[in-house]
Amino acid sequence: MKDLFSAQSQLYQQARPTYPQAVVQELLKHVPACDFAWDCGAGSGQFTQLLAPYFEQIVATDLSANQLQHAPYFENVSYQVQTAEQARFPAQCFDFISVAQAIHWFDFDAFYAQVKRTLKPNGVFAVLGYGLIQIDHTQLNDAIQYLYRVILKDYWDAERHYVDEQYQTIPFPFKEIAMPDFKIQLAWSSEQLIDYLYTWSAIKHYIQQNDTDPLNRIRALCSSDQSFQIEFPILLRVGTLG
């Protein structure tokens, strides 16, 4: 698993979008018990904090200690620095395992071996993510699409294609549960939008290699008092051991 976000841990925690409660409620419909959950690749706890009210105990892991240090505190959550592929947990201990916006960085075979080892026989495994941002401002939306697909084309890590393909091309050796479509819908200020774009790994790569900021054109399209309706398609694969 790659660690691309330790250096931006605080910005990542502040600027990344959160998932709607409707997603959590839909997942809970399929979880037979809420005793023990594992949120893997938890980062700074964006998804962990949504699970915390519903499970007796949660372990949230990430290979970045910096990311985990910015996660919110909950009495029933244990944050641990562990890699997804070499997690140290007992067999058949989890009712629910989740990975939010991280599966594309994992070694699938090694991680799935851990899921199959540690998930209870009737437990549920969920892979979540979100796709490319859409904005209700045509000129700005077009500029972001151009940034993503043209300017940053050669700066994305190879694994990014799994996100572009809506997680439909990741291997998923589980008995799949059909899920409804969900979206993240938010109202963001110009500042929130720019902060979010700075969390893109390709932006970091671009600045490091060119010593110029590729967001200057987008910043010029945003006035300080503007707000935008933001939308992200949610990527969701859910399954059981079968």
C-alpha positions in Angstrom: 0.0 0.0 0.0 1.3 3.5 -0.9 1.4 6.4 1.5 0.7 9.5 -0.5 -1.0 11.6 2.1 1.0 11.7 5.3 2.5 15.1 4.4 -0.9 16.6 4.0 -2.7 14.9 6.9 -4.3 18.0 8.4 -5.5 19.4 5.0 -6.8 16.0 4.1 -8.8 15.7 7.3 -10.2 19.2 6.9 -10.9 19.3 3.1 -12.0 15.8 2.1 -15.8 15.3 1.8 -17.7 13.0 4.1 -20.3 10.3 3.1 -24.0 10.9 3.7 -25.7 9.1 6.5 -27.9 7.3 4.0 -25.0 5.2 2.9 -24.2 4.1 6.5 -27.9 3.3 7.1 -28.0 1.2 4.0 -24.9 -0.8 4.9 -26.2 -1.4 8.5 -29.3 -3.1 7.0 -27.1 -5.9 5.9 -24.8 -6.2 9.0 -26.1 -9.0 11.3 -24.4 -7.7 14.4 -22.7 -4.5 15.4 -20.1 -5.7 17.9 -16.8 -5.2 16.2 -15.8 -3.4 13.0 -12.6 -2.8 11.1 -12.2 0.4 9.1 -9.1 -0.2 7.0 -7.1 2.6 5.3 -9.0 4.9 7.7 -6.8 7.9 7.1 -8.0 10.7 9.3 -11.2 9.0 10.2 -13.7 10.4 7.6 -15.6 7.1 7.5 -14.7 5.8 10.9 -16.5 8.7 12.6 -19.7 7.8 10.8 -19.5 4.2 12.0 -18.6 5.1 15.6 -22.2 5.6 16.9 -23.4 2.2 15.7 -20.7 -0.3 16.7 -19.6 -1.5 20.2 -15.9 -1.4 19.2 -14.1 -0.3 16.1 -10.5 -0.6 15.1 -9.4 1.9 12.5 -6.0 1.2 10.8 -3.8 3.1 8.4 -0.1 2.9 7.5 0.2 6.7 8.1 0.6 7.6 11.8 0.3 11.3 10.7 -3.1 10.7 9.2 -4.4 8.8 12.2 -3.2 11.6 14.6 -5.8 13.9 12.9 -8.7 11.5 13.4 -11.4 12.4 15.9 -11.5 10.7 19.3 -14.2 8.2 20.2 -14.2 6.0 23.3 -15.1 2.9 21.2 -12.5 3.5 18.5 -8.9 2.2 18.6 -6.6 3.8 15.9 -3.7 1.6 15.0 -0.8 1.9 12.5 -1.0 -1.3 10.5 -0.9 -2.1 6.8 -4.0 -3.5 5.2 -2.1 -6.5 3.9 -0.5 -7.6 7.2 -3.1 -6.8 9.8 -2.6 -8.4 13.2 -6.1 -9.5 14.2 -7.7 -12.8 15.3 -9.6 -15.0 12.8 -13.3 -14.4 12.4 -13.5 -11.4 14.7 -15.2 -8.7 12.7 -18.9 -8.2 11.9 -18.1 -5.5 9.4 -15.0 -4.5 7.4 -14.9 -1.3 5.4 -12.4 0.5 3.1 -13.2 4.0 2.1 -11.4 5.7 -0.8 -8.3 3.5 -0.3 -8.8 0.1 -1.9 -7.1 1.1 -5.1 -3.8 1.5 -3.3 -3.9 -2.0 -1.8 -2.4 -5.3 -2.9 -5.8 -6.9 -3.6 -4.8 -10.6 -3.1 -3.0 -10.0 0.2 -5.7 -7.7 1.6 -8.6 -10.0 0.6 -6.8 -12.9 2.3 -7.0 -10.8 5.5 -10.6 -9.9 4.9 -11.5 -13.6 4.4 -9.5 -14.6 7.5 -10.9 -12.0 9.9 -14.5 -11.5 8.8 -17.1 -13.5 10.7 -18.9 -16.1 8.5 -22.0 -13.9 8.3 -20.1 -10.6 8.3 -20.2 -7.9 5.6 -17.3 -6.3 3.7 -17.8 -2.9 2.1 -15.6 -1.0 -0.4 -16.5 2.7 -0.7 -15.1 5.7 -2.7 -16.2 8.7 -4.6 -15.5 9.7 -8.2 -14.7 13.0 -9.9 -16.2 16.2 -8.5 -18.9 17.9 -10.4 -19.8 21.6 -9.8 -22.9 23.6 -10.8 -20.8 26.3 -12.5 -20.2 25.4 -16.1 -16.9 27.3 -16.7 -15.4 26.2 -13.4 -16.5 22.6 -13.9 -15.0 22.5 -17.4 -11.8 23.8 -16.0 -11.6 21.2 -13.3 -12.4 18.4 -15.8 -9.6 19.8 -18.1 -7.2 19.9 -15.1 -8.0 16.3 -14.1 -7.9 14.8 -17.6 -5.4 16.8 -19.5 -3.0 18.9 -17.3 -2.7 16.2 -14.6 -3.0 13.2 -17.0 0.6 12.0 -16.5 0.8 12.9 -12.8 -1.8 10.5 -11.4 -0.6 7.2 -9.9 -1.4 4.3 -12.1 -3.9 2.9 -9.5 -6.2 5.9 -10.1 -7.8 4.2 -13.0 -9.8 2.0 -10.6 -11.6 5.2 -9.4 -12.2 6.4 -12.9 -13.7 3.0 -13.6 -16.1 3.4 -10.6 -14.4 0.5 -8.8 -16.2 -1.9 -11.2 -12.8 -3.3 -12.4 -11.3 -4.1 -9.0 -11.3 -7.8 -8.2 -14.1 -8.6 -5.8 -14.1 -12.3 -4.8 -17.2 -12.0 -2.6 -20.9 -12.7 -2.9 -22.0 -9.3 -3.9 -25.0 -7.4 -2.4 -26.8 -5.1 -4.8 -26.7 -1.4 -3.6 -28.7 1.6 -4.6 -26.9 4.6 -6.2 -25.7 7.4 -3.8 -24.1 10.8 -4.2 -22.3 13.2 -2.0 -24.0 16.6 -2.3 -22.5 19.6 -0.5 -22.4 23.4 -0.6 -18.8 24.6 -0.7 -17.2 28.0 -0.6 -14.4 28.8 -3.0 -11.9 28.2 -0.2 -13.2 24.7 0.5 -13.1 23.8 -3.2 -9.5 24.9 -3.6 -8.4 23.2 -0.3 -10.0 20.0 -1.6 -8.2 20.2 -4.9 -4.9 20.6 -3.1 -5.5 17.1 -1.5 -5.2 15.5 -5.0 -2.0 13.4 -5.1 -1.5 14.5 -8.8 -1.5 18.1 -7.7 1.3 17.4 -5.3 3.3 15.5 -8.0 2.8 18.3 -10.5 4.0 21.0 -8.1 7.0 18.9 -7.1 8.1 18.3 -10.7 7.3 21.7 -12.2 7.5 24.2 -9.3 4.3 25.8 -10.6 0.8 25.7 -9.3 -1.7 24.1 -11.7 -4.6 25.6 -9.8 -3.9 29.2 -10.7 -6.5 29.2 -13.6 -9.2 27.6 -11.3 -8.4 30.1 -8.5 -8.9 32.9 -11.0 -12.4 31.7 -11.7 -13.4 31.7 -8.1 -14.3 34.9 -6.2 -13.9 34.8 -2.4 -17.6 35.2 -1.7 -18.8 32.5 -4.1 -20.4 29.2 -3.0 -21.0 26.2 -5.2 -23.2 23.1 -5.2 -20.8 20.2 -5.3 -21.5 16.6 -6.2 -19.5 13.4 -6.1 -20.8 10.0 -7.3 -20.3 7.4 -4.6 -18.5 4.1 -5.6 -19.8 1.1 -3.6 -19.2 -2.6 -3.6 -20.6 -4.7 -0.8 -20.4 -8.4 -0.2 -20.3 -11.4 2.1 -18.1 -14.5 2.2 -20.9 -16.4 0.5 
